[in-house]
Amino acid sequence: MTTRLNPYLTFDGDARQAMEFYQSVFGGQLRISTFGEFGTSDPAVADKVMHALLNTDRGYTLMAADTAPGMPYQPGSTMTCSLSGDPEEGLAEAWERLSDGGTVRVPFEKQMWGDLYGMCVDRFGVPWMVNVVQSQ
């Protein structure tokens, strides 16, 4: 896997419909995972999108999710820059530099899906997600 920088959109409960629409516009393969698939037992969010990934034949990558439980939906701040790649791509170092002087929202650590992941807002107010893919 090569390192990719792509937009990550946040929706207020209609991420599935939005991503299916984007797939109809751009084509490609769409993968959707729900909060329920990752162990959330709350029926109010179990079918909501925890993570969606659209990869197109043109090389476009678009990611999205519904607002996570306990997090506010804030129109106007519904896009995040997402970096993802292999461990040797320097993403851990990028995380350190991006989060330095900023605000860490999710510590950079191993997550339930097995990858190293963190969320921060850099010192300029830009939100970032960094995901280092771990061998399965």
N, C-alpha and C positions, 0 to 999 in steps of 0.2 A: 504494500500500500504506500502511495506517496502522500505527502502532507497536502491537505486541502484547506482552503479558506473559503467559507461559504456562508450565506445568510441562514439564520435560524429564526423562524417566525413564531410568535405566540398568539394563540387564539383564545376566545372566551367560550369554549364548548363546541366550536364548529370546525376544529382542525381537520377532522376526517373529510368533511364536505369540501373544505378549501383545498386540501391536498388532492382529492379526487378531481376537482376542477383543474388544478395545475397540471395534473397528469393528462387530462383531456386536451389541454393547450399545448403542452410540450412533449407528450408521449413519455415513454420510458417505463421503468420498473418502480413501483411504489410498494414500500414495506411500512406497515403500521403496527406498532405495539401499544397495548393499552396499559393503564395503571393496574388493572386487574391481573393481567398476565405477569406482572412483576410483584404480585402479592398483596395489593391493596384490596381489602375486604369491604370497604365502604361502597355500597351499591350506587351511591350518587356519583361516584367518579370511576368505578370499575371499568366502564366502557369508554371512558374519555381517553384521548390520545396522550400517552406519555412521550412517545417519540415516533415521528414519521420521517421517512427518507425517500426522496424521489431522485433517482439517477436517470438521466436521459441519454439517448444515443449521441446527442450533440455535446455531451460532456458537462451539462448543467447538473448541479447538485443543489437541492433545496431541502431543508429540514424544517420541522415544525412540531409543536406540541400544544395541547390545551394547557391553560394555566394550572400549575400544580396545586394540590390541596395546601391550604395555609398561605399561599402567596397571592398578593393582590393582582388583579388584572388592571393594567395601567395603559389605556390607549395613548398612543404617541411614543411609547417606549416598548413596542412589541417586536423589536428586531435585535438580535444579538449576533456578533461575529463568532463563528465556531471554527476552531482549529482541531483537526483530527489526523492521526497518522501513527506510524510505528515508533517504538521507543528510541531508535537511533536517529530520528529526525530532529532532535533538539527541542521537542515540545515541553519537556520539564523545565528547561532553561527559559523558554519563552514564557511559561506560566510564572516563573519567579520574577521576571522582568515586568510582565504585564500587571501582576498583582502588587508589585512594590509601589507603595504610596497610594494604592487604591483601596477598595473595599472587597474583602473576600466574602462571597455569599455562600459558597459550598467549598469546603477545604479540598485541596488537591490530594485525593486518596483513592484507594480501591473502592469501587462501587459494586452494587448488587449484580450488575451485568458482567463484572470481571475486569473492566478496564480502570485505569487511573483517570480520574476526572475531577475537574474543579470549575467553579464559576466565580468570576470577579467583575468588578467595574474598575477600569483603570483610572488613573489620576485625572484623566480628561473627561470622565463620565461615560466612556464607551464600555458597554457590557461585552464580556468574553466568556466563552466556554472552551476548555481545552480537554480533549479526550485522547489518551494514549492507549492504543489498542494493544491488548495483552494476548499472547499466544494461548489458545484454548487447549 
